[in-house]
Every structure is written in structure tokens, then in C-alpha cells.
Amino acid sequence: MKKAVLALATIGLLAAACKIPEMGSADTSPSPLWDRVYDVNQSMTVDGLTVTVLRAAIGDPARLWSELPTSDWEGAKAAVAFKLRLTNNTGETIAIYPGFDSIAAMNGEQSETDFWLNDDIDGDILGGFSVEGALIAPSMRYVPGAITSIRLVFDGPNWDSESFDFRVDLGSAAQGAD
């Protein structure tokens, strides 16, 4: 039993050490870990679920973590993160899994978000409630300063739902100090 508790504690410490670093806010206090933080505030509603991309951040993986969190990040030149708020506007429970099937694109390079690092925003959201969390993806091709546009796409709450699709032109988004 002690070995199982120790193993769980070790996994918990590893997960905590590799979480997505806080972004802060572009206009008031961007986190110094990120190269750039943008206040995006784009919303889309599909089948009673409103998803808002609050912020996006771009950074150097070597500065975000002392050790690469998973082998998927080997060779990554940049990390792109999205801070989301999901709001269930219905009276029913909605199941949504953006951490399982999200695709991020940076300047046309496509990458899957990192399931192991994404904040726990997958699953059921009770009617009238909201959850917040972040998704993150590596860029193998571009350094943080070269990324000019980002996109986040993931499935809606029902099998026949429209997908959530957010596009951000970083030249026109509000950016905090470098």
C-alpha cells in the first residue's frame, strides 16, 4: 500500500511540475515566463455551450519548464497555449473533451494539443456552470517571435455539432509587454 501511495504522490508531483505556467493578462500583468501574452476574448456558442478563448501565450519551452514534460516536446521551438472558459448555457449536463481532440495551428503548422499537460477541462459541465483551463501545443518549426497567427479547433459537444474554430491574427490582438 505504501508503494502505491508513493507512486501516486510521485506522479502528482511530476504533473504539478509540468503544468501549463500561468499566463497572466496582457494588459495588466503578463507572466515573465511567456515571450508574448495576448488578450483574445473570442467566443463561439455551439449547442448551448459557449467557449471563450480568454488569452493566448507563446513561449520558449526551455524557459517554461526545467525539463521537457514529455517526449512529444523534444525539438520543440515554441509552446502555444490557450486559456479557455467553457460555459454551459443549458439546463442539462454537457460533455465536452477539448483536451482529447484539439488541433492547434501556428503559421499553418498543425500540432495536437498535449493531453498530458492540458488543464482538466474535459468531461461533464453541469447546466448553468462554467469551467476554465488551458490547452497547450508544441511548435516544431517556429520560434516564438516568428509565430504571427494561431488557430485552435476542437469538436463540439455532440457528434453532429459544428466544431469550435478560433483564429487569432497576432498582429491585431492586444499584446502585453515582451
C-alpha positions, 0 to 999 in steps of 0.5 A: 500500500505504501508503494502505491501511495508513493507512486501516486504522490510521485506522479502528482508531483511530476504533473504539478511540475509540468503544468501549463505556467500561468499566463497572466493578462496582457494588459495588466500583468503578463507572466515573465515566463511567456515571450508574448501574452495576448488578450483574445476574448473570442467566443463561439456558442455551439449547442448551448455551450459557449467557449471563450478563448480568454488569452493566448501565450507563446513561449520558449519551452526551455524557459517554461519548464526545467525539463521537457514534460514529455517526449512529444516536446523534444525539438520543440521551438515554441509552446502555444497555449490557450486559456479557455472558459467553457460555459454551459448555457443549458439546463442539462449536463454537457460533455465536452473533451477539448483536451482529447481532440484539439488541433492547434495551428501556428503559421499553418503548422498543425500540432495536437494539443498535449493531453498530458499537460492540458488543464482538466477541462474535459468531461461533464459541465453541469447546466448553468456552470462554467469551467476554465483551463488551458490547452497547450501545443508544441511548435516544431518549426517556429520560434516564438517571435516568428509565430504571427497567427494561431488557430485552435479547433476542437469538436463540439459537444455532440457528434453532429455539432459544428466544431469550435474554430478560433483564429487569432491574427497576432498582429491585431490582438492586444499584446502585453509587454515582451 
